[in-house]
Amino acid sequence: MASSSELSRPSGTASVEIVIPVLNEEAALPRCVETLAGFIEEHSVREWRITVADNGSTDRTREVAAELAARFAERGPPIRVTYLEQRGRGRALKKAWLESDADIRCYMDVDLSTRLDGLMPIVEALESGEYQVGIGSRLLKDSEVVGRKLQREITSRVYNLMHRIMFFSPFRDAQCGFKAVTREAAEVCVPLVKNDNWFFDTELLLIAVKSGFRIKEQPVHWEDDPDTRVKVAATAAEDIKGLLRLRFGGVPRGVRR
């Protein structure tokens, strides 16, 4: 029997959960949630929810997330808060996506570097059934990238060239923090991902391709966050290590329902 929320949604639309992985983001989180809430209000035909996935924060992020959940309890959208003591963005996404019961499960970075106008084309592509994974891409012709430092730009392009050469992957930008998966893709692929950190994205996409899921790559407007905490050298080393693990150990294939 369909739930009341399913009965209230127009035919053909999906429930959508947006996960925000956070680590010590007490200052940035309120602005992010307010911006998302405004976007959701403009697209309220769907059933939306937000999950704040805290992975090991030591500041007031957890308390701020709970305060935001209470503030939006009546007006919506509903906000769920999950917490892990162990750090790792991939670990936080695994927990949030596998606990979710939404039809479409998204994630985006708390700094909202990727403009939200790229989200609806991804959601609609997954709703159509033609695609099961959607990703924002900064490397397509119609993408706009603002303020990116030369070191990060070169590192990103070299890395994305590497995975395309090593795996003949059909997607261009594996690392943009703006992705979505269907319920089936999440349940089939996420448990097979071994990495718990930044390589999670690439590993997920390679497993999805190997498992027969189609990927929608959406051009986005992306602005570099000058306050980013991503350590380029350490992240690049982890990513290359992950590519080599999959290249010589094999990419697992999930069994689709």
C-alpha positions in Angstrom: 0.0 0.0 0.0 1.3 3.5 -0.9 2.2 5.8 2.0 0.4 9.1 2.5 3.4 11.0 1.1 3.4 8.9 -2.0 -0.3 9.5 -2.5 0.1 13.3 -2.2 2.9 13.5 -4.8 2.0 14.0 -8.5 2.4 11.0 -10.6 5.9 10.7 -12.0 7.6 12.7 -9.3 10.0 11.2 -6.8 10.9 11.7 -3.1 14.3 13.4 -2.9 16.8 13.5 -0.1 19.7 15.9 -0.1 22.6 14.9 2.1 25.1 17.6 3.3 28.3 15.9 4.7 29.9 18.2 7.3 33.0 18.3 9.4 33.3 21.3 11.7 30.9 23.5 9.7 29.0 25.4 12.4 29.4 28.7 10.6 28.6 27.5 7.0 25.8 25.1 7.8 22.9 27.6 8.5 23.4 29.5 5.2 23.5 26.2 3.3 20.3 24.9 4.9 18.5 28.3 4.4 19.5 28.4 0.7 18.4 24.8 0.2 15.1 25.4 1.9 14.4 28.4 -0.4 15.2 26.3 -3.4 13.0 23.5 -2.2 10.1 25.9 -1.6 10.4 26.9 -5.3 10.1 23.2 -6.3 7.7 22.0 -3.7 5.8 19.6 -6.0 8.1 16.9 -4.8 8.6 15.4 -1.4 12.0 16.8 -0.2 14.1 16.3 2.9 17.5 17.3 4.0 20.0 15.2 6.0 23.0 16.7 7.7 25.6 14.0 7.9 28.2 15.0 10.6 31.4 12.9 10.5 33.4 13.6 13.6 32.9 17.4 14.2 34.4 18.8 17.4 32.8 22.2 17.2 29.1 23.0 17.5 28.1 21.6 14.1 26.0 18.9 15.7 24.1 21.3 17.9 23.6 23.8 15.1 22.2 21.0 12.9 19.7 20.0 15.7 18.7 23.7 16.1 18.0 24.0 12.4 16.0 20.7 12.4 13.8 22.1 15.2 13.4 25.5 13.4 12.2 23.8 10.2 10.1 21.2 11.9 6.8 23.0 11.2 7.5 24.9 8.0 9.6 22.3 6.3 11.5 20.8 4.7 12.1 18.1 7.3 15.8 17.9 8.4 17.4 14.7 9.7 20.7 14.7 11.5 23.1 11.7 11.5 26.4 11.6 13.4 29.5 9.4 13.1 32.5 9.7 15.5 34.8 8.6 12.7 35.7 11.1 10.1 35.4 10.6 6.3 33.1 12.1 3.8 32.5 8.8 2.0 31.7 7.1 5.3 29.1 9.8 6.1 27.5 9.4 2.7 27.4 5.7 2.9 25.5 5.9 6.2 23.1 8.6 5.1 22.3 7.1 1.7 21.8 3.5 3.0 19.6 4.7 5.8 17.4 6.7 3.4 14.2 5.5 1.9 14.0 8.3 -0.7 13.6 7.5 -4.4 16.5 9.8 -5.2 19.4 10.4 -2.9 21.6 13.4 -3.6 24.6 15.1 -1.9 26.2 18.5 -2.2 29.0 20.2 -0.4 28.1 22.6 2.4 29.8 25.5 0.7 27.4 25.3 -2.2 30.2 25.8 -4.7 27.9 24.2 -7.3 25.0 26.5 -8.1 21.6 24.8 -7.4 20.2 25.4 -10.9 22.0 22.2 -11.9 20.0 20.1 -9.5 16.6 19.9 -11.2 17.9 18.6 -14.6 19.6 15.7 -12.6 16.5 14.9 -10.6 14.3 14.9 -13.7 16.8 12.7 -15.5 16.7 10.1 -12.7 12.9 10.4 -12.4 12.6 9.6 -16.1 14.2 6.1 -15.6 16.7 6.7 -18.4 19.5 7.4 -15.9 20.2 6.0 -12.5 23.1 8.2 -11.5 23.5 12.0 -12.0 26.6 14.1 -11.5 27.5 17.7 -11.8 30.4 18.3 -14.2 32.8 21.2 -14.4 34.5 19.8 -17.5 31.6 20.0 -20.1 31.5 22.7 -22.7 28.5 24.5 -21.1 30.0 24.4 -17.6 31.2 27.6 -15.9 34.1 27.5 -13.4 35.0 30.7 -11.4 38.0 31.4 -9.3 39.7 28.0 -9.4 43.4 28.1 -8.6 45.7 26.8 -11.3 47.1 24.0 -9.1 43.6 22.6 -8.4 42.6 22.9 -12.1 45.7 21.1 -13.4 45.4 18.4 -10.7 41.7 17.8 -11.4 42.2 17.6 -15.2 45.1 15.2 -14.9 43.2 13.0 -12.5 40.1 12.9 -14.6 42.2 12.0 -17.7 43.8 9.2 -15.7 40.5 7.4 -14.8 39.2 7.8 -18.4 42.4 6.2 -19.8 42.6 3.5 -17.2 38.9 2.5 -17.2 37.5 4.0 -20.4 35.0 5.7 -18.1 32.2 7.6 -19.9 32.0 10.4 -17.4 34.4 13.4 -17.3 34.4 14.9 -13.8 34.5 12.3 -11.0 35.1 14.8 -8.2 32.5 17.5 -8.3 30.6 17.5 -5.0 27.2 17.4 -6.6 25.7 13.9 -7.2 22.5 11.9 -7.1 21.6 8.2 -7.3 18.3 6.3 -7.5 17.2 4.0 -4.8 18.3 1.0 -6.8 21.7 2.4 -7.6 22.4 3.3 -4.0 21.4 -0.1 -2.7 23.4 -2.0 -5.3 26.6 0.1 -5.5 27.2 1.9 -2.2 27.8 -1.3 -0.2 30.6 -2.2 -2.7 32.5 1.0 -2.2 35.5 0.4 0.0 36.9 4.0 0.3 35.5 6.1 3.1 37.0 9.4 2.1 37.4 11.5 -1.1 37.9 8.6 -3.5 34.3 7.5 -2.6 32.9 9.5 -5.6 35.2 7.9 -8.2 34.8 4.4 -6.9 31.0 4.7 -6.8 30.9 5.9 -10.4 33.2 3.1 -11.7 31.1 0.5 -9.8 27.9 2.0 -11.2 29.2 1.8 -14.8 30.4 -1.8 -14.3 26.9 -2.6 -12.9 25.1 -1.3 -15.9 23.8 1.9 -14.5 23.6 5.0 -16.8 25.1 8.3 -15.7 23.7 11.7 -16.5 26.5 14.3 -16.6 25.1 17.8 -16.1 27.1 21.0 -16.8 27.1 23.3 -13.7 28.2 26.7 -12.6 30.9 26.2 -10.0 32.7 28.7 -7.8 35.9 27.9 -5.9 35.6 28.3 -2.1 38.6 30.3 -1.0 38.2 28.8 2.5 38.3 25.2 1.3 40.0 22.7 3.6 40.7 20.1 0.9 44.4 19.2 0.9 45.2 18.9 -2.8 48.4 16.8 -2.5 47.0 14.3 0.1 43.7 14.0 -1.7 45.4 13.4 -5.1 47.6 10.7 -3.5 44.6 8.9 -2.1 42.8 9.1 -5.4 45.7 7.7 -7.4 46.1 4.9 -4.9 42.4 4.1 -5.2 42.6 4.0 -9.0 45.5 1.6 -8.9 43.6 -0.6 -6.4 40.7 -0.9 -8.8 42.8 -1.2 -11.9 44.8 -4.2 -10.6 42.2 -5.6 -8.1 39.2 -5.1 -10.4 36.0 -3.0 -10.2 33.2 -5.0 -8.5 30.0 -5.5 -10.3 26.7 -5.1 -8.4 23.7 -7.3 -9.1 20.7 -5.2 -10.3 17.2 -6.1 -9.2 
